[in-house]
Amino acid sequence: MESIFEEIEQYQYLTDREIFSKIWFSPRTVFKYVLYRNYDKYVTALLILGGVSRAFGKAADKGMGDTMSLWGIIGLCVFVGGW
């Protein structure tokens, strides 16, 4: 079994585009690269998007569409999920 350093050495440098495309097919390698290189360029943006996505999921589970308008739900999910 290769060590993490040997596996990462084959990817001396991954561009942003390569990271976002390879994450679908070889996520373990990408995550090891991110951890090894302390790559935190998009962490904040991805956490905010993850929060907004989770807020939409919770809104759908609670049936908020029955009592609120679409724009109200979108605004609430973006504000609360991004916070």
One Martini backbone bead per residue (centre of mass of N, CA, C, O) as a GRO file, in nm:
protein
   83
    1MET     BB    1   0.096   0.037   0.023
    2GLU     BB    2   0.067   0.355  -0.015
    3SER     BB    3   0.161   0.639   0.077
    4ILE     BB    4   0.061   0.957   0.091
    5PHE     BB    5   0.323   1.077  -0.035
    6GLU     BB    6   0.337   0.898  -0.290
    7GLU     BB    7   0.055   0.975  -0.399
    8ILE     BB    8   0.102   1.290  -0.410
    9GLU     BB    9   0.357   1.310  -0.596
   10GLN     BB   10   0.191   1.271  -0.868
   11TYR     BB   11   0.062   1.555  -0.750
   12GLN     BB   12   0.219   1.836  -0.734
   13TYR     BB   13  -0.017   1.994  -0.904
   14LEU     BB   14  -0.341   2.124  -0.868
   15THR     BB   15  -0.588   2.255  -1.009
   16ASP     BB   16  -0.894   2.370  -0.970
   17ARG     BB   17  -1.018   2.204  -1.199
   18GLU     BB   18  -0.898   1.928  -1.116
   19ILE     BB   19  -1.028   1.908  -0.841
   20PHE     BB   20  -1.334   1.932  -0.943
   21SER     BB   21  -1.305   1.675  -1.136
   22LYS     BB   22  -1.158   1.448  -0.954
   23ILE     BB   23  -1.365   1.420  -0.714
   24TRP     BB   24  -1.558   1.211  -0.872
   25PHE     BB   25  -1.323   0.972  -0.927
   26SER     BB   26  -1.087   1.070  -0.688
   27PRO     BB   27  -1.141   1.164  -0.376
   28ARG     BB   28  -0.907   1.060  -0.203
   29THR     BB   29  -0.681   1.212  -0.350
   30VAL     BB   30  -0.790   1.497  -0.313
   31PHE     BB   31  -0.805   1.499  -0.002
   32LYS     BB   32  -0.506   1.443   0.040
   33TYR     BB   33  -0.406   1.692  -0.106
   34VAL     BB   34  -0.550   1.902   0.068
   35LEU     BB   35  -0.417   1.816   0.337
   36TYR     BB   36  -0.115   1.827   0.252
   37ARG     BB   37  -0.139   2.140   0.124
   38ASN     BB   38  -0.340   2.328   0.269
   39TYR     BB   39  -0.611   2.360   0.099
   40ASP     BB   40  -0.825   2.676   0.147
   41LYS     BB   41  -0.968   2.849  -0.080
   42TYR     BB   42  -1.295   2.714  -0.074
   43VAL     BB   43  -1.412   2.656   0.210
   44THR     BB   44  -1.615   2.880   0.274
   45ALA     BB   45  -1.795   2.850   0.023
   46LEU     BB   46  -1.865   2.547   0.069
   47LEU     BB   47  -1.999   2.583   0.346
   48ILE     BB   48  -2.222   2.771   0.257
   49LEU     BB   49  -2.346   2.585   0.040
   50GLY     BB   50  -2.405   2.355   0.238
   51GLY     BB   51  -2.602   2.516   0.418
   52VAL     BB   52  -2.808   2.585   0.200
   53SER     BB   53  -2.872   2.296   0.118
   54ARG     BB   54  -2.973   2.207   0.398
   55ALA     BB   55  -3.202   2.415   0.419
   56PHE     BB   56  -3.365   2.304   0.181
   57GLY     BB   57  -3.409   2.023   0.299
   58LYS     BB   58  -3.560   2.115   0.556
   59ALA     BB   59  -3.789   2.266   0.410
   60ALA     BB   60  -3.897   2.013   0.268
   61ASP     BB   61  -3.951   1.838   0.524
   62LYS     BB   62  -4.151   2.070   0.657
   63GLY     BB   63  -4.336   2.212   0.437
   64MET     BB   64  -4.295   2.529   0.358
   65GLY     BB   65  -4.461   2.551   0.082
   66ASP     BB   66  -4.750   2.571   0.225
   67THR     BB   67  -4.679   2.872   0.384
   68MET     BB   68  -4.477   2.974   0.163
   69SER     BB   69  -4.302   3.134  -0.051
   70LEU     BB   70  -4.053   3.093  -0.267
   71TRP     BB   71  -3.892   3.356  -0.195
   72GLY     BB   72  -3.895   3.307   0.109
   73ILE     BB   73  -3.737   3.042   0.106
   74ILE     BB   74  -3.486   3.138  -0.038
   75GLY     BB   75  -3.410   3.363   0.159
   76LEU     BB   76  -3.394   3.193   0.416
   77CYS     BB   77  -3.185   2.981   0.319
   78VAL     BB   78  -2.958   3.178   0.252
   79PHE     BB   79  -2.938   3.319   0.525
   80VAL     BB   80  -2.932   3.074   0.725
   81GLY     BB   81  -2.735   2.879   0.571
   82GLY     BB   82  -2.494   3.104   0.550
   83TRP     BB   83  -2.470   3.148   0.875
   0.00000   0.00000   0.00000
